[in-house]
Protein backbone atom coordinates (compact mmCIF):
# COMPACT_ATOMS: atom_id res chain seq x y z
CA UNK A 1 0.00 0.00 0.00
CA UNK A 2 2.84 2.41 0.86
CA UNK A 3 4.54 1.50 -2.44
CA UNK A 4 1.34 2.26 -4.33
CA UNK A 5 1.06 5.72 -2.72
CA UNK A 6 4.61 6.58 -3.71
CA UNK A 7 4.46 5.33 -7.29
CA UNK A 8 4.99 7.80 -10.12
CA UNK A 9 2.29 7.13 -12.71
CA UNK A 10 4.67 8.05 -15.51
CA UNK A 11 6.60 4.87 -14.70
CA UNK A 12 3.51 2.70 -14.53
CA UNK A 13 4.97 0.04 -16.83
CA UNK A 14 7.74 -0.67 -14.31
CA UNK A 15 5.15 -0.81 -11.52
CA UNK A 16 3.14 -3.38 -13.51
CA UNK A 17 6.10 -5.68 -13.87
CA UNK A 18 6.86 -5.39 -10.14
CA UNK A 19 3.42 -6.33 -8.87
CA UNK A 20 2.27 -8.49 -11.79
CA UNK A 21 -1.04 -7.08 -13.03
CA UNK A 22 -2.14 -4.96 -15.98
CA UNK A 23 -2.77 -1.24 -15.58
CA UNK A 24 -6.32 0.02 -16.07
CA UNK A 25 -7.08 1.59 -19.43
CA UNK A 26 -7.64 5.08 -18.01
CA UNK A 27 -4.01 5.21 -16.81
CA UNK A 28 -2.35 3.98 -19.99
CA UNK A 29 -4.54 5.09 -22.90
CA UNK A 30 -3.52 8.03 -25.07
CA UNK A 31 -5.19 11.38 -24.43
CA UNK A 32 -7.70 11.80 -27.25
CA UNK A 33 -9.84 14.77 -28.18
CA UNK A 34 -12.51 12.21 -29.16
CA UNK A 35 -14.79 14.93 -29.97
CA UNK A 36 -17.15 16.95 -32.11
CA UNK A 37 -15.73 19.82 -34.17
CA UNK A 38 -17.39 21.96 -36.82
CA UNK A 39 -16.92 25.05 -38.97
CA UNK A 40 -19.16 26.79 -41.51
CA UNK A 41 -18.65 29.65 -43.94
CA UNK A 42 -20.92 32.69 -44.11
CA UNK A 43 -20.77 35.95 -46.07
CA UNK A 44 -18.45 37.82 -43.68
CA UNK A 45 -16.30 35.00 -42.33
CA UNK A 46 -16.61 31.65 -40.56
CA UNK A 47 -18.23 30.21 -37.44
CA UNK A 48 -16.46 27.48 -35.42
CA UNK A 49 -17.87 25.12 -32.82
CA UNK A 50 -16.54 22.30 -30.64
CA UNK A 51 -17.31 20.40 -27.48
CA UNK A 52 -14.81 20.46 -24.59
CA UNK A 53 -14.22 16.82 -23.56
CA UNK A 54 -10.79 15.16 -23.67
CA UNK A 55 -10.84 11.44 -22.87
CA UNK A 56 -8.25 8.85 -21.91
CA UNK A 57 -9.91 5.59 -22.81
CA UNK A 58 -13.21 5.71 -20.88
CA UNK A 59 -11.89 8.29 -18.40
CA UNK A 60 -12.63 12.01 -18.94
CA UNK A 61 -9.21 13.63 -18.52
CA UNK A 62 -10.39 17.21 -19.11
CA UNK A 63 -13.96 18.48 -19.34
CA UNK A 64 -13.16 22.08 -20.37
CA UNK A 65 -10.63 21.61 -23.19
CA UNK A 66 -10.33 24.37 -25.79
CA UNK A 67 -10.17 22.62 -29.17
CA UNK A 68 -10.27 25.88 -31.15
CA UNK A 69 -6.62 26.79 -31.62
CA UNK A 70 -5.32 30.03 -33.10
CA UNK A 71 -2.52 29.67 -35.66
CA UNK A 72 -2.63 33.23 -37.05
CA UNK A 73 -4.50 36.46 -36.35
CA UNK A 74 -7.43 35.45 -38.53
CA UNK A 75 -6.91 31.70 -38.93
CA UNK A 76 -7.94 29.04 -36.42
CA UNK A 77 -8.05 25.26 -36.45
CA UNK A 78 -10.34 22.73 -34.79
CA UNK A 79 -8.51 19.66 -33.50
CA UNK A 80 -9.63 16.04 -33.16
CA UNK A 81 -7.63 12.86 -32.68
CA UNK A 82 -4.64 12.57 -30.38
CA UNK A 83 -4.35 15.69 -28.22
CA UNK A 84 -0.55 15.55 -28.31
CA UNK A 85 -0.36 15.08 -32.09
CA UNK A 86 -2.81 17.87 -32.94
CA UNK A 87 -1.22 20.31 -30.49
CA UNK A 88 2.23 19.63 -31.96
CA UNK A 89 0.99 20.10 -35.55
CA UNK A 90 -0.78 23.36 -34.63
CA UNK A 91 2.41 24.66 -33.00
CA UNK A 92 4.45 23.86 -36.11
CA UNK A 93 1.91 25.53 -38.42
CA UNK A 94 1.80 28.63 -36.21
CA UNK A 95 5.61 28.83 -36.35
CA UNK A 96 5.71 28.67 -40.15
CA UNK A 97 2.86 31.16 -40.57
CA UNK A 98 4.61 33.61 -38.22
CA UNK A 99 7.80 33.11 -40.22
CA UNK A 100 6.03 33.79 -43.51
CA UNK A 101 4.31 36.90 -42.14
CA UNK A 102 7.62 38.30 -40.89
CA UNK A 103 9.33 37.66 -44.22
CA UNK A 104 6.57 39.00 -46.50
CA UNK A 105 4.93 41.62 -44.24
CA UNK A 106 1.56 40.20 -45.28
CA UNK A 107 -1.01 38.16 -43.41
CA UNK A 108 -0.97 34.48 -44.44
CA UNK A 109 -3.94 33.14 -46.37
CA UNK A 110 -6.23 30.38 -45.12
CA UNK A 111 -5.29 28.18 -48.07
CA UNK A 112 -1.58 28.43 -47.26
CA UNK A 113 -2.28 27.50 -43.63
CA UNK A 114 -4.38 24.50 -44.67
CA UNK A 115 -1.65 23.31 -47.06
CA UNK A 116 0.94 23.43 -44.28
CA UNK A 117 -1.43 21.39 -42.11
CA UNK A 118 -1.77 18.95 -45.02
CA UNK A 119 2.00 18.70 -45.39
CA UNK A 120 2.43 17.57 -41.79
CA UNK A 121 -0.66 15.33 -41.70
CA UNK A 122 0.07 13.57 -45.00
CA UNK A 123 3.83 13.09 -44.57
CA UNK A 124 3.30 11.67 -41.07
CA UNK A 125 0.01 9.88 -41.74
CA UNK A 126 1.33 6.52 -40.48
CA UNK A 127 2.50 7.95 -37.17
CA UNK A 128 -0.08 10.60 -36.26
CA UNK A 129 -3.74 10.53 -35.28
CA UNK A 130 -4.86 13.99 -36.35
CA UNK A 131 -7.99 15.26 -38.05
CA UNK A 132 -8.07 19.03 -38.53
CA UNK A 133 -10.52 21.68 -39.70
CA UNK A 134 -8.62 24.81 -40.75
CA UNK A 135 -10.71 27.93 -41.29
CA UNK A 136 -10.45 31.69 -41.21
CA UNK A 137 -10.66 34.90 -43.21
CA UNK A 138 -8.22 36.53 -45.64
CA UNK A 139 -8.46 39.46 -48.03
CA UNK A 140 -8.20 37.26 -51.14
CA UNK A 141 -11.01 34.74 -50.71
CA UNK A 142 -12.82 35.92 -47.56
CA UNK A 143 -14.11 33.25 -45.19
CA UNK A 144 -12.96 29.72 -45.96
CA UNK A 145 -13.24 26.27 -44.40
CA UNK A 146 -10.81 23.45 -45.24
CA UNK A 147 -11.35 19.90 -44.01
CA UNK A 148 -8.33 17.64 -43.37
CA UNK A 149 -9.48 14.16 -42.27
CA UNK A 150 -7.17 11.34 -41.18
CA UNK A 151 -4.62 10.68 -43.91
CA UNK A 152 -3.96 14.27 -44.96
CA UNK A 153 -6.50 15.00 -47.70
CA UNK A 154 -7.35 18.72 -47.91
CA UNK A 155 -10.66 19.93 -49.37
CA UNK A 156 -12.42 23.29 -49.17
CA UNK A 157 -16.07 22.89 -48.12
CA UNK A 158 -18.93 25.27 -47.24
CA UNK A 159 -19.08 23.51 -43.87
CA UNK A 160 -17.09 20.72 -42.27
CA UNK A 161 -17.64 18.39 -39.33
CA UNK A 162 -15.18 16.06 -37.64
CA UNK A 163 -14.46 13.87 -34.64
CA UNK A 164 -16.25 10.85 -33.23
CA UNK A 165 -19.46 12.83 -32.66
CA UNK A 166 -19.71 13.86 -36.30
CA UNK A 167 -20.93 10.40 -37.31
CA UNK A 168 -24.22 11.14 -35.52
CA UNK A 169 -24.98 14.43 -37.29
CA UNK A 170 -24.28 13.98 -41.01
CA UNK A 171 -27.98 13.67 -41.77
CA UNK A 172 -28.90 16.63 -39.57
CA UNK A 173 -26.25 18.84 -41.19
CA UNK A 174 -27.17 17.79 -44.74
CA UNK A 175 -30.85 18.57 -44.15
CA UNK A 176 -30.33 21.80 -42.16
CA UNK A 177 -27.52 23.57 -44.02
CA UNK A 178 -28.45 26.11 -46.67
CA UNK A 179 -26.37 28.55 -48.68
CA UNK A 180 -26.28 32.22 -47.71
CA UNK A 181 -26.93 31.80 -43.99
CA UNK A 182 -26.39 34.82 -41.75
CA UNK A 183 -24.02 34.87 -38.78
CA UNK A 184 -26.86 34.17 -36.33
CA UNK A 185 -28.19 31.32 -38.47
CA UNK A 186 -24.69 29.81 -38.61
CA UNK A 187 -24.33 30.09 -34.82
CA UNK A 188 -27.62 28.24 -34.33
CA UNK A 189 -26.69 25.66 -36.98
CA UNK A 190 -23.35 24.93 -35.30
CA UNK A 191 -24.60 24.96 -31.69
CA UNK A 192 -27.56 22.67 -32.48
CA UNK A 193 -25.39 20.21 -34.40
CA UNK A 194 -22.71 20.01 -31.70
CA UNK A 195 -25.35 19.64 -28.99
CA UNK A 196 -26.97 16.71 -30.83
CA UNK A 197 -23.58 15.02 -31.23
CA UNK A 198 -22.74 15.56 -27.55
CA UNK A 199 -26.04 13.96 -26.56
CA UNK A 200 -25.32 10.81 -28.62
CA UNK A 201 -21.54 10.44 -28.43
CA UNK A 202 -19.91 9.31 -25.19
CA UNK A 203 -16.57 10.85 -26.20
CA UNK A 204 -18.11 14.31 -26.68
CA UNK A 205 -19.37 16.42 -23.81
CA UNK A 206 -18.81 19.32 -21.46
CA UNK A 207 -19.65 22.71 -22.93
CA UNK A 208 -19.87 24.16 -26.44
CA UNK A 209 -17.15 26.61 -27.46
CA UNK A 210 -18.05 28.87 -30.40
CA UNK A 211 -16.03 31.43 -32.35
CA UNK A 212 -16.99 33.94 -35.02
CA UNK A 213 -14.05 35.00 -37.19
CA UNK A 214 -14.33 37.93 -39.62
CA UNK A 215 -12.03 40.61 -41.05
CA UNK A 216 -12.36 42.41 -37.71
CA UNK A 217 -10.94 39.49 -35.73
CA UNK A 218 -12.29 36.67 -33.58
CA UNK A 219 -15.19 36.78 -31.12
CA UNK A 220 -15.47 33.85 -28.71
CA UNK A 221 -18.71 32.53 -27.20
CA UNK A 222 -19.40 29.72 -24.72
CA UNK A 223 -22.53 27.70 -23.99
CA UNK A 224 -22.30 26.03 -20.53
CA UNK A 225 -23.29 22.41 -20.14
CA UNK A 226 -26.51 23.29 -18.31
CA UNK A 227 -27.63 25.64 -21.11
CA UNK A 228 -27.11 23.39 -24.13
CA UNK A 229 -29.82 23.33 -26.82
CA UNK A 230 -32.34 20.56 -26.18
CA UNK A 231 -34.65 18.77 -28.61
CA UNK A 232 -37.02 15.86 -28.08
CA UNK A 233 -35.52 15.12 -24.61
CA UNK A 234 -36.78 18.42 -23.13
Secondary structure, DSSP 8 states (H G I E B T S, - for coil): -HHHHH--GGGHHHHHHHHT----HHHHS-EE----EEEEEETTEEEEEE---EEETTEEEESS---EEEEETTEEEEEEEBHHHHHHHHHHHHHHHHHHHHHHSS---HHHHHHHHHHHHHHTTTT--EEEEEEEEETTTEEEEEEE-TT---EE-SEEEESGGGGGTHHHHHHH--TT--HHHHHHHHHHHHHHHHHH-TT--S-EEEEEEETTEEEEEEE-GGG----TT-
